[in-house]
Amino acid sequence: MEKPAEVDWEYDEEADVLYLSVGEPRPAIGVDIGEGVIARYDEEHKEVVGITLIGLRARLLKELDQNR
């Protein structure tokens, strides 16, 4: 995988989901790799093109509370 010029991201506050795309967002399949993490994979080019993180804020706040 070549290093992209940028990482695009979008956060859905209501759903508490962070979408990260390597370069411009493009069609891909989602592969659930566990614990609220979905890898976005472009089968044609055989590369990861993004990551979706479900429940990011909730998990972050939980960790912060545990470390106090």
Phi and psi in degrees as GROMACS dihedral restraints (atoms count N, CA, C in turn):
[ dihedral_restraints ]
;  ai    aj    ak    al  type     phi  dphi    fc
    3     4     5     6     1   -78.8    20    10
    4     5     6     7     1   149.7    20    10
    6     7     8     9     1   -71.1    20    10
    7     8     9    10     1   123.8    20    10
    9    10    11    12     1   -75.7    20    10
   10    11    12    13     1   160.2    20    10
   12    13    14    15     1   -69.5    20    10
   13    14    15    16     1   -27.9    20    10
   15    16    17    18     1  -156.5    20    10
   16    17    18    19     1   163.1    20    10
   18    19    20    21     1  -116.4    20    10
   19    20    21    22     1   123.3    20    10
   21    22    23    24     1   -95.4    20    10
   22    23    24    25     1   143.4    20    10
   24    25    26    27     1  -144.0    20    10
   25    26    27    28     1   155.4    20    10
   27    28    29    30     1  -147.1    20    10
   28    29    30    31     1   135.1    20    10
   30    31    32    33     1  -115.9    20    10
   31    32    33    34     1   126.1    20    10
   33    34    35    36     1   -97.6    20    10
   34    35    36    37     1    99.9    20    10
   36    37    38    39     1   -63.8    20    10
   37    38    39    40     1   -40.8    20    10
   39    40    41    42     1   -62.2    20    10
   40    41    42    43     1   -43.4    20    10
   42    43    44    45     1   -87.7    20    10
   43    44    45    46     1   -11.7    20    10
   45    46    47    48     1    56.9    20    10
   46    47    48    49     1    55.2    20    10
   48    49    50    51     1  -131.9    20    10
   49    50    51    52     1   131.7    20    10
   51    52    53    54     1  -107.8    20    10
   52    53    54    55     1   127.5    20    10
   54    55    56    57     1  -109.5    20    10
   55    56    57    58     1   123.4    20    10
   57    58    59    60     1  -116.2    20    10
   58    59    60    61     1   130.8    20    10
   60    61    62    63     1  -121.2    20    10
   61    62    63    64     1   134.5    20    10
   63    64    65    66     1   -82.4    20    10
   64    65    66    67     1   112.1    20    10
   66    67    68    69     1    71.6    20    10
   67    68    69    70     1  -155.2    20    10
   69    70    71    72     1   -68.6    20    10
   70    71    72    73     1   136.7    20    10
   72    73    74    75     1   -57.0    20    10
   73    74    75    76     1   141.2    20    10
   75    76    77    78     1  -148.1    20    10
   76    77    78    79     1   163.6    20    10
   78    79    80    81     1   -58.9    20    10
   79    80    81    82     1   140.3    20    10
   81    82    83    84     1  -163.5    20    10
   82    83    84    85     1   164.5    20    10
   84    85    86    87     1   -93.2    20    10
   85    86    87    88     1   152.3    20    10
   87    88    89    90     1   -98.9    20    10
   88    89    90    91     1   130.9    20    10
   90    91    92    93     1  -118.9    20    10
   91    92    93    94     1   113.7    20    10
   93    94    95    96     1   -73.3    20    10
   94    95    96    97     1   113.9    20    10
   96    97    98    99     1  -104.0    20    10
   97    98    99   100     1    11.5    20    10
   99   100   101   102     1    99.9    20    10
  100   101   102   103     1   157.9    20    10
  102   103   104   105     1    53.5    20    10
  103   104   105   106     1    39.7    20    10
  105   106   107   108     1    77.4    20    10
  106   107   108   109     1    18.4    20    10
  108   109   110   111     1  -114.1    20    10
  109   110   111   112     1   124.3    20    10
  111   112   113   114     1  -115.9    20    10
  112   113   114   115     1   120.8    20    10
  114   115   116   117     1   -86.9    20    10
  115   116   117   118     1   134.2    20    10
  117   118   119   120     1   -98.8    20    10
  118   119   120   121     1   120.8    20    10
  120   121   122   123     1  -123.3    20    10
  121   122   123   124     1   126.7    20    10
  123   124   125   126     1   -89.9    20    10
  124   125   126   127     1   104.7    20    10
  126   127   128   129     1   -65.1    20    10
  127   128   129   130     1   -36.7    20    10
  129   130   131   132     1   -62.9    20    10
  130   131   132   133     1   -43.3    20    10
  132   133   134   135     1   -97.5    20    10
  133   134   135   136     1    -2.2    20    10
  135   136   137   138     1    53.9    20    10
  136   137   138   139     1    54.7    20    10
  138   139   140   141     1  -151.0    20    10
  139   140   141   142     1   151.6    20    10
  141   142   143   144     1   -73.7    20    10
  142   143   144   145     1   129.0    20    10
  144   145   146   147     1  -117.8    20    10
  145   146   147   148     1     1.3    20    10
  147   148   149   150     1   177.2    20    10
  148   149   150   151     1   171.8    20    10
  150   151   152   153     1  -138.9    20    10
  151   152   153   154     1   139.1    20    10
  153   154   155   156     1  -116.0    20    10
  154   155   156   157     1   127.5    20    10
  156   157   158   159     1  -112.8    20    10
  157   158   159   160     1   113.4    20    10
  159   160   161   162     1   -93.8    20    10
  160   161   162   163     1   132.6    20    10
  162   163   164   165     1    73.6    20    10
  163   164   165   166     1    31.8    20    10
  165   166   167   168     1   -61.3    20    10
  166   167   168   169     1   -51.1    20    10
  168   169   170   171     1   -61.5    20    10
  169   170   171   172     1   -45.4    20    10
  171   172   173   174     1   -60.0    20    10
  172   173   174   175     1   -43.0    20    10
  174   175   176   177     1   -68.8    20    10
  175   176   177   178     1   -39.4    20    10
  177   178   179   180     1   -62.6    20    10
  178   179   180   181     1   -48.3    20    10
  180   181   182   183     1   -63.0    20    10
  181   182   183   184     1   -37.7    20    10
  183   184   185   186     1   -61.8    20    10
  184   185   186   187     1   -46.2    20    10
  186   187   188   189     1   -63.8    20    10
  187   188   189   190     1   -42.6    20    10
  189   190   191   192     1   -61.9    20    10
  190   191   192   193     1   -41.4    20    10
  192   193   194   195     1   -64.8    20    10
  193   194   195   196     1   -38.4    20    10
  195   196   197   198     1   -69.4    20    10
  196   197   198   199     1   -27.7    20    10
  198   199   200   201     1   -92.2    20    10
  199   200   201   202     1     7.6    20    10
